[in-house]
Amino acid sequence: MIQPMTLPPLPAAPGADTPSDEGRYLAVLARDARFDGHFFTAVTSTGIYCRPVCAVRAPRRENCRFFALAAQAEHAGFRPCLRCRPELAPQALVWSVQDASSILVQQAVRLLALAHQHLGAGLTGFEVMGRFALQLVDKHMPQLRVPFIDQPEVQWAVLLENSDSESEQHARERFEALLETAFEAGCVQDAVVAESITQAQQLWHIRENIPLAQAEEGLNIKHDISVPISRIPAFVEYADALLQREIPGVRLVNFGHLGDGNLHYNVQAPEGGDAKAFLRDQEDQVNHLVYEAVAQFGGSFSAEHGVGALKTDKLERYQSPVALSMMRAIKQALDPQNLMNPGRVLGG
């Protein structure tokens, strides 16, 4: 949940019904740099939101809506201005980590769309990794040298793999065109490009060692979920806020295959806490909160790792009766004696 910032006093227009909004509009007209980052102006006629100092022609007052946070404008359906770059506003770092995280997941989804446009079938990997997941790798496997780990504003990173059947030069040209477009669109802040197979493997090692680093940190609660790609940013914001509200201090390890909507949404005990006690006391509540949130956003409680024997009760709860009936009919037709994996998936 986004909490509005407290805005500084702004000049009021004489006789204005809403002095604060009229004052904001005066600051927009003046391109007053004192208020840059303190609020954002969304223009209903264009669907774009800007900083007060944006150099484009000022919009008409009746077309303006004002937001304390860029995240609020994004959630209202407005797109960031590519000219003034709201994410670069000087006050951007006073956003909560949760607000920044939501915005950056949205940027990752935009980058995925651009990668599909530029690379097509050449896009063979698109992994998203949250900052805490990368911090665990840096902490427990420091030899892997995680990029950008010393930059606190980097809340999410993407590992993107491009394969090409023509030539290395052709692959580089397409990838560089993608990066140029992504930088211009504001959905990429920095990048590391592998110059060899060895360097590419080193980057993949970082992603592949997240589960091992999490295990080194202690016992945790794992969730292999899927959410429609377009709804992942809203899911992450909602679920993160929900868990942090219900279980203060909880640490969230988010990473996964953004290209197919699959997230490993794992929950670590508060720092310094008893991991065994956390697992014993909180696992049922955490699972309930996560799976209910997944269902709310049209996702599935089970993705690449399947249902197996441990989640048969979840299938009964979250799958529709029609789907369950069809699954049982298929099972009966193919395996009438229940010889194949008895007790798995359908639990029968």
LOGUKE-88321 format. One record per residue: residue in three letters; z, y negated, x of N, C-alpha, C in turn. Coordinates in steps of 0.1 Angstrom, whole numbers, padded with zeros to 4 digits, always signed. Layout:
N
ALAZYXZYXZYX ...
This chain:
348
MET+0000+0012+0008+0000+0000+0000+0000-0012+0009 ILE-0009-0022+0006-0010-0034+0014+0000-0044+0009 GLN+0008-0050+0018+0017-0060+0015+0011-0074+0019 PRO+0009-0083+0010+0004-0096+0014+0012-0103+0025 MET+0006-0110+0034+0013-0119+0043+0018-0131+0037 THR+0027-0138+0043+0031-0151+0038+0022-0161+0044 LEU+0015-0169+0036+0006-0179+0041+0013-0192+0044 PRO+0008-0199+0054+0013-0212+0058+0009-0222+0047 PRO+0017-0233+0046+0013-0243+0036-0001-0249+0038 LEU-0008-0251+0028-0022-0256+0029-0022-0269+0020 PRO-0031-0278+0024-0033-0290+0016-0037-0288+0002 ALA-0032-0295-0008-0035-0293-0022-0044-0304-0027 ALA-0054-0300-0035-0063-0310-0041-0056-0317-0052 PRO-0057-0330-0054-0050-0337-0064-0054-0332-0078 GLY-0044-0329-0086-0047-0324-0099-0051-0310-0100 ALA-0051-0302-0089-0056-0288-0090-0046-0280-0098 ASP-0052-0270-0105-0043-0261-0113-0037-0251-0104 THR-0044-0247-0093-0039-0237-0084-0040-0243-0070 PRO-0030-0251-0066-0030-0258-0053-0033-0250-0041 SER-0027-0238-0041-0029-0230-0029-0043-0226-0027 ASP-0050-0221-0037-0064-0217-0036-0073-0230-0034 GLU-0070-0241-0040-0078-0253-0038-0076-0257-0024 GLY-0064-0256-0018-0061-0260-0004-0069-0251+0005 ARG-0070-0238+0002-0077-0229+0010-0092-0233+0010 TYR-0097-0237-0001-0111-0240-0002-0114-0253+0006 LEU-0104-0262+0006-0106-0274+0015-0106-0270+0030 ALA-0098-0260+0033-0099-0255+0047-0112-0249+0051 VAL-0118-0242+0041-0131-0236+0043-0142-0247+0045 LEU-0141-0257+0036-0151-0268+0037-0150-0275+0051 ALA-0138-0276+0056-0135-0283+0069-0137-0273+0081 ARG-0139-0260+0078-0139-0250+0089-0127-0252+0098 ASP-0115-0254+0092-0103-0257+0099-0098-0245+0107 ALA-0099-0245+0120-0095-0234+0129-0080-0231+0128 ARG-0072-0240+0123-0057-0237+0122-0055-0226+0112 PHE-0064-0223+0103-0061-0213+0093-0069-0200+0095 ASP-0076-0200+0107-0084-0188+0110-0075-0176+0112 GLY-0078-0166+0104-0069-0154+0104-0058-0154+0095 HIS-0055-0165+0089-0044-0166+0079-0048-0163+0065 PHE-0061-0164+0062-0067-0159+0050-0082-0157+0051 PHE-0087-0150+0041-0102-0147+0041-0108-0151+0028 THR-0120-0156+0029-0127-0160+0017-0138-0150+0013 ALA-0137-0145+0001-0147-0135-0004-0156-0143-0014 VAL-0169-0141-0013-0179-0148-0021-0185-0138-0031 THR-0182-0141-0044-0186-0131-0054-0201-0131-0056 SER-0208-0141-0052-0223-0142-0054-0230-0134-0043 THR-0224-0131-0032-0230-0123-0021-0223-0110-0018 GLY-0210-0108-0023-0203-0096-0020-0198-0095-0005 ILE-0197-0107+0001-0193-0108+0015-0180-0116+0017 TYR-0172-0112+0026-0160-0121+0029-0160-0126+0043 CYS-0155-0138+0045-0156-0145+0058-0142-0151+0062 ARG-0142-0155+0075-0131-0163+0080-0133-0178+0076 PRO-0122-0186+0076-0124-0200+0072-0133-0208+0081 VAL-0135-0203+0094-0143-0210+0103-0158-0206+0103 CYS-0162-0198+0094-0175-0192+0094-0186-0204+0094 ALA-0196-0202+0102-0206-0213+0103-0216-0214+0092 VAL-0216-0204+0084-0226-0204+0073-0223-0215+0063 ARG-0233-0218+0054-0230-0229+0044-0219-0225+0035 ALA-0210-0234+0032-0198-0231+0024-0202-0227+0010 PRO-0196-0217+0004-0200-0213-0009-0194-0222-0020 ARG-0199-0221-0032-0194-0229-0042-0180-0224-0046 ARG-0171-0234-0050-0157-0231-0053-0156-0219-0063 GLU-0164-0220-0074-0163-0210-0084-0167-0196-0080 ASN-0173-0194-0068-0177-0181-0063-0167-0176-0053 CYS-0156-0183-0051-0147-0179-0040-0135-0172-0046 ARG-0131-0161-0039-0118-0155-0040-0111-0154-0027 PHE-0098-0156-0027-0091-0157-0014-0081-0145-0013 PHE-0080-0140+0000-0072-0128+0003-0064-0131+0015 ALA-0051-0126+0015-0043-0128+0027-0047-0119+0038 LEU-0053-0107+0035-0057-0098+0045-0071-0094+0043 ALA-0078-0091+0054-0092-0086+0053-0092-0072+0046 ALA-0081-0065+0047-0081-0052+0041-0081-0053+0026 GLN-0075-0064+0020-0075-0066+0006-0089-0069+0001 ALA-0097-0077+0009-0110-0080+0005-0119-0068+0006 GLU-0117-0059+0016-0124-0047+0016-0122-0038+0004 HIS-0109-0037+0000-0106-0028-0011-0111-0034-0024 ALA-0113-0047-0024-0119-0053-0036-0134-0051-0037 GLY-0140-0045-0027-0154-0042-0027-0163-0052-0019 PHE-0157-0061-0011-0164-0070-0003-0167-0065+0011 ARG-0179-0069+0016-0183-0065+0030-0180-0076+0040 PRO-0176-0072+0052-0173-0082+0062-0186-0090+0066 CYS-0185-0102+0069-0196-0111+0074-0199-0107+0088 LEU-0212-0105+0090-0217-0101+0104-0218-0113+0113 ARG-0216-0125+0108-0217-0136+0116-0204-0141+0122 CYS-0194-0142+0113-0181-0146+0118-0171-0135+0122 ARG-0175-0122+0118-0167-0110+0122-0153-0111+0119 PRO-0149-0109+0106-0135-0111+0102-0125-0102+0111 GLU-0130-0091+0116-0120-0082+0123-0116-0089+0137 LEU-0123-0099+0141-0120-0106+0153-0112-0119+0151 ALA-0107-0121+0139-0099-0133+0136-0086-0132+0145 PRO-0081-0144+0149-0070-0144+0159-0057-0138+0153 GLN-0055-0138+0140-0043-0132+0135-0045-0118+0131 ALA-0056-0112+0135-0058-0098+0130-0047-0088+0135 LEU-0041-0091+0146-0031-0081+0152-0018-0082+0144 VAL-0016-0092+0135-0004-0092+0127-0005-0083+0115 TRP-0017-0077+0112-0018-0067+0102-0009-0056+0105 SER-0004-0049+0095+0003-0037+0097-0006-0026+0103 VAL+0000-0017+0110-0008-0006+0116-0015+0001+0104 GLN-0009+0002+0093-0015+0009+0081-0027+0002+0077 ASP-0027-0012+0076-0038-0020+0072-0050-0018+0082 ALA-0046-0019+0094-0057-0018+0105-0063-0004+0105 SER-0054+0006+0102-0059+0020+0102-0069+0022+0091 SER-0066+0016+0079-0075+0018+0068-0089+0011+0071 ILE-0088-0001+0077-0101-0008+0080-0109+0000+0090 LEU-0102+0006+0100-0110+0013+0111-0115+0026+0106 VAL-0109+0033+0097-0115+0045+0091-0127+0041+0083 GLN-0127+0030+0076-0139+0025+0069-0150+0023+0079 GLN-0147+0017+0091-0157+0014+0101-0163+0028+0106 ALA-0154+0038+0107-0159+0051+0112-0169+0057+0102 VAL-0166+0055+0089-0175+0060+0078-0188+0052+0079 ARG-0188+0039+0082-0200+0032+0083-0208+0036+0095 LEU-0201+0039+0106-0208+0044+0118-0214+0057+0115 LEU-0208+0066+0108-0214+0079+0104-0227+0077+0097 ALA-0227+0067+0087-0240+0065+0080-0251+0059+0089 LEU-0247+0051+0099-0257+0046+0108-0262+0057+0117 ALA-0253+0066+0121-0257+0077+0130-0267+0086+0123 HIS-0265+0088+0110-0274+0096+0102-0288+0089+0102 GLN-0288+0076+0100-0300+0069+0099-0308+0069+0113 HIS-0301+0067+0124-0307+0066+0137-0310+0079+0143 LEU-0301+0089+0141-0303+0102+0149-0308+0113+0140 GLY-0306+0113+0127-0311+0123+0119-0305+0137+0123 ALA-0313+0147+0124-0308+0160+0128-0303+0161+0142 GLY-0305+0150+0150-0299+0150+0163-0284+0147+0164 LEU-0279+0143+0152-0264+0141+0151-0257+0155+0150 THR-0252+0160+0161-0246+0173+0161-0231+0174+0162 GLY-0225+0162+0162-0210+0162+0163-0205+0148+0159 PHE-0195+0147+0150-0189+0134+0147-0175+0137+0143 GLU-0166+0136+0153-0152+0138+0152-0144+0125+0152 VAL-0135+0124+0143-0126+0112+0142-0112+0116+0147 MET-0106+0107+0154-0093+0110+0160-0084+0098+0158 GLY-0072+0100+0152-0062+0089+0151-0055+0086+0164 ARG-0049+0074+0165-0043+0070+0177-0031+0080+0181 PHE-0023+0083+0171-0011+0092+0175-0016+0105+0180 ALA-0027+0111+0175-0032+0123+0180-0036+0122+0195 LEU-0043+0110+0198-0047+0108+0211-0035+0105+0221 GLN-0025+0099+0215-0013+0096+0223-0006+0109+0227 LEU-0006+0119+0218+0000+0132+0221-0008+0139+0233 VAL-0021+0138+0232-0029+0144+0243-0026+0137+0256 ASP-0025+0123+0256-0022+0115+0268-0008+0119+0273 LYS+0001+0121+0264+0015+0124+0268+0016+0138+0274 HIS+0010+0148+0268+0012+0162+0273+0001+0167+0282 MET-0011+0161+0282-0022+0165+0291-0028+0152+0298 PRO-0020+0145+0306-0024+0133+0312-0036+0134+0321 GLN-0039+0146+0325-0051+0149+0334-0064+0147+0326 LEU-0063+0146+0313-0076+0145+0305-0081+0130+0305 ARG-0072+0121+0308-0076+0107+0309-0083+0102+0296 VAL-0075+0100+0286-0080+0095+0272-0084+0081+0273 PRO-0097+0078+0269-0102+0064+0269-0094+0055+0259 PHE-0093+0043+0263-0087+0032+0254-0073+0035+0250 ILE-0066+0044+0256-0052+0047+0252-0043+0036+0255 ASP-0046+0027+0265-0038+0016+0268-0041+0003+0260 GLN-0049+0005+0249-0053-0006+0241-0047-0004+0227 PRO-0035-0010+0223-0028-0007+0211-0037-0010+0198 GLU-0047-0019+0200-0055-0022+0188-0064-0011+0184 VAL-0066-0001+0193-0075+0010+0190-0067+0020+0183 GLN-0069+0020+0169-0061+0030+0161-0069+0042+0158 TRP-0082+0042+0159-0091+0054+0157-0102+0054+0167 ALA-0106+0066+0170-0117+0068+0179-0126+0079+0173 VAL-0139+0078+0177-0149+0087+0172-0156+0094+0184 LEU-0157+0107+0184-0165+0114+0194-0178+0118+0187 LEU-0189+0112+0192-0202+0114+0186-0211+0121+0196 GLU-0217+0132+0191-0226+0140+0200-0240+0139+0194 ASN-0250+0136+0203-0264+0135+0200-0272+0145+0208 SER-0279+0154+0201-0287+0164+0208-0302+0160+0205 ASP-0310+0163+0215-0324+0159+0213-0333+0170+0219 SER-0344+0173+0211-0353+0184+0216-0365+0179+0224 GLU-0366+0166+0226-0377+0160+0233-0374+0158+0248 SER-0365+0149+0251-0362+0146+0265-0348+0138+0265 GLU-0343+0138+0277-0330+0130+0279-0333+0115+0277 GLN-0344+0110+0281-0348+0096+0279-0349+0093+0264 HIS-0355+0101+0257-0357+0099+0243-0343+0099+0236 ALA-0334+0108+0240-0321+0109+0234-0313+0096+0237 ARG-0314+0091+0250-0307+0079+0254-0312+0067+0246 GLU-0325+0066+0244-0331+0054+0237-0326+0054+0222 ARG-0326+0065+0216-0321+0066+0202-0306+0063+0201 PHE-0299+0068+0211-0284+0066+0211-0281+0051+0214 GLU-0288+0045+0223-0285+0031+0226-0289+0022+0214 ALA-0300+0026+0207-0303+0018+0195-0292+0019+0185 LEU-0287+0031+0183-0275+0033+0174-0264+0024+0178 LEU-0260+0024+0191-0249+0016+0195-0251+0002+0193 GLU-0263-0003+0196-0266-0017+0194-0264-0021+0180 THR-0270-0013+0170-0268-0016+0156-0253-0016+0152 ALA-0246-0006+0157-0232-0004+0154-0223-0016+0159 PHE-0226-0021+0171-0219-0032+0176-0222-0045+0167 GLU-0235-0046+0164-0239-0058+0155-0232-0057+0142 ALA-0231-0045+0136-0225-0043+0123-0210-0045+0123 GLY-0204-0045+0135-0189-0046+0136-0181-0034+0134 CYS-0188-0022+0134-0180-0010+0132-0177-0002+0145 VAL-0181-0008+0156-0177-0003+0170-0172-0015+0178 GLN-0161-0013+0184-0155-0023+0193-0157-0020+0208 ASP-0158-0008+0211-0160-0004+0225-0165+0010+0226 ALA-0171+0014+0237-0177+0028+0238-0177+0033+0252 VAL-0175+0046+0253-0177+0053+0266-0188+0063+0264 VAL-0198+0062+0272-0210+0071+0271-0210+0081+0283 ALA-0211+0094+0279-0211+0104+0290-0224+0103+0297 GLU-0224+0104+0310-0236+0103+0319-0240+0117+0324 SER-0232+0127+0320-0236+0141+0325-0229+0151+0315 ILE-0234+0163+0316-0228+0174+0308-0213+0175+0311 THR-0209+0173+0324-0195+0174+0328-0187+0164+0321 GLN-0192+0151+0321-0184+0141+0314-0184+0143+0299 ALA-0194+0148+0293-0194+0151+0279-0184+0162+0276 GLN-0183+0172+0284-0173+0183+0282-0159+0177+0284 GLN-0157+0168+0293-0144+0162+0294-0139+0154+0281 LEU-0149+0148+0275-0146+0141+0262-0142+0151+0251 TRP-0150+0162+0251-0147+0172+0241-0134+0179+0243 HIS-0130+0180+0256-0117+0186+0259-0105+0178+0253 ILE-0107+0165+0252-0097+0156+0246-0095+0160+0231 ARG-0106+0161+0224-0106+0165+0210-0100+0179+0208 GLU-0105+0188+0216-0101+0202+0214-0086+0205+0218 ASN-0080+0196+0226-0066+0198+0230-0056+0191+0221 ILE-0061+0184+0210-0051+0178+0201-0042+0188+0195 PRO-0047+0200+0190-0037+0209+0184-0027+0214+0194 LEU-0031+0217+0207-0022+0221+0217-0012+0211+0221 ALA-0016+0198+0221-0007+0187+0224+0003+0186+0213 GLN-0001+0188+0201+0008+0187+0189+0018+0198+0190 ALA+0014+0210+0194+0023+0221+0195+0034+0218+0206 GLU+0029+0211+0217+0039+0208+0228+0049+0198+0223 GLU+0045+0189+0213+0054+0179+0208+0065+0186+0199 GLY+0062+0197+0193+0072+0204+0185+0066+0210+0172 LEU+0074+0216+0164+0069+0222+0152+0064+0211+0143 ASN+0054+0215+0135+0048+0205+0126+0042+0212+0113 ILE+0038+0204+0104+0033+0208+0091+0018+0205+0091 LYS+0010+0216+0090-0005+0214+0091-0011+0215+0078 HIS-0022+0207+0076-0030+0207+0064-0045+0206+0068 ASP-0052+0216+0064-0067+0216+0066-0073+0213+0053 ILE-0077+0200+0051-0082+0195+0038-0096+0189+0039 SER-0102+0187+0028-0114+0180+0027-0114+0170+0016 VAL-0120+0159+0019-0121+0147+0009-0135+0142+0010 PRO-0141+0138-0002-0154+0132-0001-0154+0121+0009 ILE-0165+0120+0018-0165+0111+0029-0163+0097+0025 SER-0169+0093+0014-0168+0079+0010-0153+0075+0006 ARG-0145+0085+0003-0131+0083-0002-0121+0085+0009 ILE-0125+0089+0021-0116+0092+0032-0107+0080+0035 PRO-0113+0068+0037-0105+0056+0040-0094+0053+0030 ALA-0097+0054+0017-0087+0051+0007-0077+0063+0007 PHE-0081+0075+0009-0072+0086+0010-0062+0084+0022 VAL-0067+0081+0033-0058+0079+0045-0048+0068+0043 GLU-0053+0057+0037-0043+0046+0034-0032+0050+0025 TYR-0037+0057+0014-0027+0061+0003-0018+0071+0008 ALA-0023+0082+0015-0014+0093+0019-0005+0089+0030 ASP-0010+0081+0040-0001+0076+0050+0011+0068+0044 ALA+0008+0058+0035+0018+0050+0029+0028+0058+0021 LEU+0023+0068+0014+0031+0077+0006+0041+0085+0014 LEU+0036+0091+0025+0045+0099+0033+0055+0090+0041 GLN+0051+0079+0046+0060+0070+0053+0070+0064+0044 ARG+0067+0063+0031+0077+0058+0022+0087+0069+0018 GLU+0082+0081+0016+0091+0091+0011+0099+0098+0023 ILE+0093+0098+0035+0100+0104+0046+0100+0094+0058 PRO+0108+0084+0058+0108+0073+0069+0108+0079+0083 GLY+0099+0074+0091+0098+0078+0105+0088+0090+0107 VAL+0083+0095+0097+0074+0107+0099+0062+0102+0107 ARG+0056+0111+0115+0045+0108+0123+0033+0116+0119 LEU+0021+0109+0118+0009+0116+0112-0001+0118+0123 VAL-0006+0130+0123-0016+0134+0133-0029+0137+0126 ASN-0037+0127+0126-0050+0128+0118-0062+0130+0128 PHE-0070+0140+0125-0082+0142+0133-0091+0151+0125 GLY-0104+0152+0128-0112+0161+0121-0127+0158+0121 HIS-0134+0166+0113-0148+0165+0113-0153+0156+0102 LEU-0153+0143+0105-0157+0133+0095-0170+0136+0089 GLY-0179+0141+0096-0193+0144+0092-0194+0153+0079 ASP-0184+0162+0078-0184+0170+0066-0171+0168+0057 GLY-0164+0157+0060-0153+0154+0051-0141+0162+0054 ASN-0140+0169+0065-0129+0178+0068-0119+0171+0077 LEU-0106+0170+0073-0096+0164+0081-0085+0174+0083 HIS-0079+0173+0095-0067+0180+0099-0056+0169+0097 TYR-0049+0170+0086-0039+0159+0083-0025+0165+0085 ASN-0020+0164+0097-0008+0171+0101+0003+0162+0102 VAL+0015+0167+0100+0027+0159+0099+0038+0163+0109 GLN+0042+0154+0117+0051+0157+0128+0065+0150+0124 ALA+0075+0157+0128+0089+0152+0125+0091+0138+0132 PRO+0100+0130+0126+0103+0117+0132+0107+0119+0147 GLU+0104+0109+0155+0107+0110+0170+0122+0112+0172 GLY+0125+0122+0180+0139+0124+0183+0146+0133+0173 GLY+0139+0137+0162+0145+0145+0152+0145+0159+0155 ASP+0152+0167+0147+0152+0182+0149+0140+0187+0142 ALA+0130+0192+0149+0117+0197+0144+0119+0209+0135 LYS+0128+0218+0139+0131+0230+0130+0137+0226+0117 ALA+0147+0217+0117+0153+0212+0105+0143+0205+0096 PHE+0134+0197+0102+0124+0190+0095+0115+0200+0088 LEU+0111+0210+0095+0102+0220+0089+0109+0227+0077 ARG+0121+0230+0079+0129+0238+0069+0131+0229+0057 ASP+0135+0216+0059+0139+0208+0048+0128+0200+0041 GLN+0117+0198+0048+0107+0189+0043+0093+0195+0040 GLU+0091+0208+0044+0078+0213+0043+0072+0214+0029 ASP+0081+0218+0020+0076+0219+0006+0073+0205+0000 GLN+0081+0196+0003+0078+0182-0002+0066+0176+0004 VAL+0064+0178+0017+0053+0173+0024+0040+0179+0019 ASN+0040+0192+0017+0028+0199+0012+0025+0194-0002 HIS+0035+0192-0010+0032+0187-0024+0026+0173-0024 LEU+0032+0164-0016+0027+0151-0015+0012+0150-0010 VAL+0010+0158+0000-0004+0158+0006-0014+0164-0004 TYR-0011+0176-0009-0020+0182-0018-0023+0175-0031 GLU-0012+0168-0036-0014+0160-0048-0023+0148-0045 ALA-0021+0142-0033-0030+0131-0029-0044+0135-0028 VAL-0046+0147-0021-0060+0152-0020-0067+0154-0033 ALA-0059+0160-0043-0065+0162-0056-0068+0149-0063 GLN-0060+0139-0061-0062+0126-0067-0075+0120-0062 PHE-0079+0123-0050-0091+0117-0044-0103+0126-0044 GLY-0102+0137-0053-0113+0145-0055-0116+0155-0044 GLY-0106+0158-0036-0108+0167-0024-0103+0181-0027 SER-0102+0189-0016-0097+0203-0017-0086+0205-0007 PHE-0076+0213-0011-0064+0216-0003-0068+0225+0009 SER-0080+0231+0008-0084+0241+0019-0098+0238+0022 ALA-0101+0237+0035-0114+0234+0040-0119+0246+0049 GLU-0121+0243+0062-0127+0253+0071-0118+0266+0073 HIS-0105+0264+0071-0097+0276+0074-0094+0285+0062 GLY-0099+0281+0051-0099+0290+0039-0085+0291+0032 VAL-0085+0299+0022-0073+0301+0014-0064+0312+0019 GLY-0070+0323+0022-0062+0334+0028-0051+0339+0018 ALA-0040+0344+0024-0029+0348+0016-0018+0338+0014 LEU-0018+0328+0022-0007+0318+0022-0009+0307+0011 LYS-0022+0305+0007-0024+0294-0003-0029+0299-0016 THR-0027+0312-0019-0032+0316-0032-0025+0309-0044 ASP-0013+0305-0042-0006+0298-0053-0012+0284-0055 LYS-0017+0278-0043-0023+0265-0044-0036+0266-0051 LEU-0044+0277-0049-0056+0278-0056-0054+0279-0071 GLU-0044+0286-0075-0041+0286-0090-0038+0273-0095 ARG-0031+0264-0087-0027+0251-0092-0038+0241-0092 TYR-0047+0241-0082-0056+0230-0080-0070+0234-0084 GLN-0074+0246-0085-0087+0250-0089-0088+0250-0105 SER-0099+0247-0110-0101+0247-0125-0101+0261-0130 PRO-0096+0263-0143-0097+0277-0149-0111+0283-0149 VAL-0121+0274-0152-0134+0279-0152-0138+0285-0139 ALA-0136+0277-0128-0139+0282-0115-0132+0295-0111 LEU-0119+0295-0114-0111+0308-0112-0117+0320-0119 SER-0121+0317-0131-0126+0328-0139-0139+0333-0133 MET-0148+0324-0128-0160+0328-0122-0157+0335-0109 MET-0148+0331-0101-0144+0337-0088-0139+0352-0091 ARG-0131+0353-0101-0126+0367-0104-0138+0376-0109 ALA-0147+0370-0116-0158+0378-0121-0167+0383-0110 ILE-0169+0374-0100-0177+0378-0088-0170+0388-0080 LYS-0157+0386-0078-0149+0396-0071-0149+0410-0077 GLN-0148+0410-0091-0148+0423-0098-0162+0430-0097 ALA-0173+0421-0097-0186+0427-0096-0189+0433-0082 LEU-0184+0426-0072-0187+0431-0058-0177+0441-0053 ASP-0165+0440-0058-0154+0448-0052-0145+0453-0063 PRO-0150+0461-0072-0142+0466-0084-0129+0473-0080 GLN-0129+0479-0069-0117+0487-0065-0107+0478-0056 ASN-0111+0466-0054-0102+0456-0047-0099+0462-0033 LEU-0109+0466-0026-0108+0472-0012-0109+0461-0001 MET-0116+0451-0004-0119+0440+0006-0108+0429+0005 ASN-0101+0428+0016-0090+0418+0017-0081+0417+0005 PRO-0075+0428+0001-0066+0427-0011-0055+0417-0009 GLY-0052+0409-0019-0041+0399-0018-0046+0386-0012 ARG-0058+0385-0008-0063+0373-0003-0070+0365-0013 VAL-0070+0352-0012-0077+0342-0020-0073+0343-0035 LEU-0077+0353-0042-0073+0354-0056-0060+0361-0058 GLY-0055+0367-0048-0041+0372-0048-0040+0385-0056 GLY-0051+0391-0061-0050+0403-0069-0052+0415-0061 
